[in-house]
Amino acid sequence: MKFRNLLILVCLTIIVSSCDAPKLGYFQDVQSGQVQQLSAPKLVTVEPGDKLSILVGSKDPGLAYLFNLQIVGRYKTSQSDANLSTTQVASYTVDETGCIDFPVLGKLNISGKTRSEVASYIKHELISRQMLKDPIVTVDFLDLFFSVMGEVNAPGRFLMDHDKTTLIDALSRAGDLTINGKRDNVLVMREEDGKQMAYRVDLTNIQSLYSSPVYYLKQGDMIYVEPNEKKAREATAAGNAFLQPTLWISLASLLTSVSVLIFK
C-alpha cells in the first residue's frame, strides 16, 4: 500500500512539473510606485558608411545654394521663379575615414558626432570662414537600421526613425515576442571598434534592462530572440511528447493498476 501511494505521488509530481509555464511577462520585478534610474540616453553618432541629409539655409537663399548638393541644377530664389524646379538635395556618404566632402568647405571629419553636433560644426565653419553670417543647418540620418530575428511576430530589418531608439521600441516594431520567445535571455549583437560584441538582456528584470549598454540601440544592431525549451523540442519528432499531461496520467493509471495486481 505504501509503495502504491508513493508511486502515485511521484507520478503526480512529474505531471505538475511538466505543466510549469515559461516566463511570459515583462518587468516582473516592478512594484507600484517603484522608481528606476535610467542611464543617460546614448544618441546615435555618425559612423563610416552612414548616409546623411544636410541642408543649409540662410536669409540669402542665393548664398545658401552654394552649400547644398544639388540634383536639380535650377534653384527657386523667389515667388517670381514659379517656372523653376525646387531644389532637391542629395545625400552625403561618410567615407572610411569618417569624412564627407562638403561643398566649398571641403573635407569635414564628422565621425563620432551626433546630428546636432554635426549641424553645430558645419555652422561654426561657415561663420568662422565668413561664408555665411546666419546659416541654419539641418542634419538627418537617412539609412540607419536595426534587425530583429527569432521568436517575434514580425521579424525583419527596420529603419531607426529617431535618435533614442530603445530595445523595447525595436521589439514593439517587430510585433512583440511570440509566446515561445525567451524573455529572460534576449541577445543583442553589436559591432564596436571592429569587433562583434554580444550582450544578453533579461526583459523580466527591469534593472537588467535599464542598465544594459544595449538598452539604447545604435545603427546595425541585430536582436535575436531565442526559442524557449518547448519550442526547441518541437524540432524533433517526439520532442514534447513526455511533457504532455495526458501521457503521464495514462502512465500513472497503468502503474497504479499494475501495483494493485502485484500487492493485492
C-alpha positions, 0 to 999 in steps of 0.5 A: 500500500505504501509503495502504491501511494508513493508511486502515485505521488511521484507520478503526480509530481512529474505531471505538475512539473511538466505543466510549469509555464515559461516566463511570459511577462515583462518587468516582473520585478516592478512594484507600484510606485517603484522608481528606476534610474535610467542611464543617460540616453546614448544618441546615435553618432555618425559612423563610416558608411552612414548616409546623411541629409544636410541642408543649409539655409540662410536669409540669402537663399542665393548664398545658401545654394552654394552649400547644398548638393544639388540634383536639380541644377535650377534653384527657386530664389523667389515667388517670381521663379514659379517656372523653376524646379525646387531644389532637391538635395542629395545625400552625403556618404561618410567615407572610411575615414569618417569624412564627407566632402562638403561643398566649398568647405571641403573635407569635414571629419564628422565621425563620432558626432551626433546630428546636432553636433554635426549641424553645430560644426558645419555652422561654426565653419561657415561663420568662422570662414565668413561664408555665411553670417546666419546659416541654419543647418539641418542634419538627418540620418537617412539609412540607419537600421536595426534587425530583429530575428527569432521568436517575434511576430514580425521579424525583419530589418527596420529603419531607426526613425529617431535618435533614442531608439530603445530595445523595447521600441525595436521589439514593439516594431517587430510585433512583440515576442511570440509566446515561445520567445525567451524573455529572460535571455534576449541577445543583442549583437553589436559591432564596436571598434571592429569587433562583434560584441554580444550582450544578453538582456533579461526583459523580466528584470527591469534593472537588467534592462535599464542598465544594459549598454544595449538598452539604447540601440545604435545603427546595425544592431541585430536582436535575436530572440531565442526559442524557449525549451518547448519550442526547441523540442518541437524540432524533433519528432517526439520532442514534447511528447513526455511533457504532455499531461495526458501521457503521464496520467495514462502512465500513472493509471497503468502503474497504479493498476499494475501495483494493485495486481502485484500487492493485492 
